[in-house]
Amino acid sequence: MTSEQVNLPDIIIDEESADPSLHWPAQSPDIISSINPNPLDEKWMLNALCRSMDPNIFYPSDGVGVDKAKAICSDCKVAEACLEYAIARGDDKGVWGGTSERERRRMMRSRGVTPIDKL
C-alpha cells in the first residue's frame, strides 16, 4: 500500500474549542470577503477587528460613540460578514458591520426582516 501526501490548510484552534472543523484556515482574512458565507455562521468573528476590544464601544449612547465604532469597522476585513450576520439575526442594537442602528433598521425593512426584539 502506498501513501499519498495530502496538503491540508493551517487551522486556527482557540482554547474554547478543540474541534478544528469549526475554524477557518489561517489564510481566511484575505479570502473571507470573496465568499458568501452563511450569514448566521459565526466563523468570521475569529477575524473581527473588534474581537479584542471592549464591546461597549459598539453599543454607544450617542452619535459621537457611533462614529467611533463605525471608524473601527471601516478598517475591518470582515465588516460585510458582520453586517449580514446582524441583519440575518434581526439585530438592530449597536453598531454592526459599520452601520448604525437606524441604518440597519432601514436595511432590514427593505429586506423584510423583523428586528429580533419585535419577534
NORSUL-V164125 format. One line per field, one symbol per residue. ss: DSSP state (~ for helix, > for strand, _ for the rest). phi: phi as a letter, one per 40 degrees, with the letter a starting at -180 (. if undefined). A space follows every 50 residues. Layout:
ss->???
phi->???
This chain:
ss->__________>________~~~__>__~~~~~~~________~~~~~_~~ ~~__~~~~____~~~~~~~~~~~~____~~~~~~~~~~~______>__>_ ~~~~~~~~~~~____~~~_
phi->.bbbcbcbccbcbcccacccccbcddcddcbcccbbcddccbcdccbccc dbbcdcdcbcbacccccccccccccccbdccccccccccgcbbgbbfgbc dcccccccdccgccddcbc
